[in-house]
Amino acid sequence: MRPNDPLLTIPEVAEILRVTPETLRYWRMTGMDGPESFKIGRRVVYYTSSVAEYVAKQEAATSSSRERSP
């Protein structure tokens, strides 16, 4: 458990990432992409920090501001 780290639902994370809830479900099903998630009962949830970490990884991996070789 992570105190002071709010849980987010699929619709909330979808809104933050600007993807559909179906995309998040697909990512979870395939295990190939997306922020770390887990279940509480039947509901899939995400820690806010996990979503932020995922965004940071995507930014680092795909940023156009990375240094370019001459």
Secondary structure as UniProt FT lines:
FT   TURN            3..4
FT   STRAND          7..9
FT   HELIX           10..17
FT   HELIX           21..30
FT   STRAND          38..40
FT   TURN            41..42
FT   STRAND          43..47
FT   HELIX           48..62
FT   TURN            64..65
//
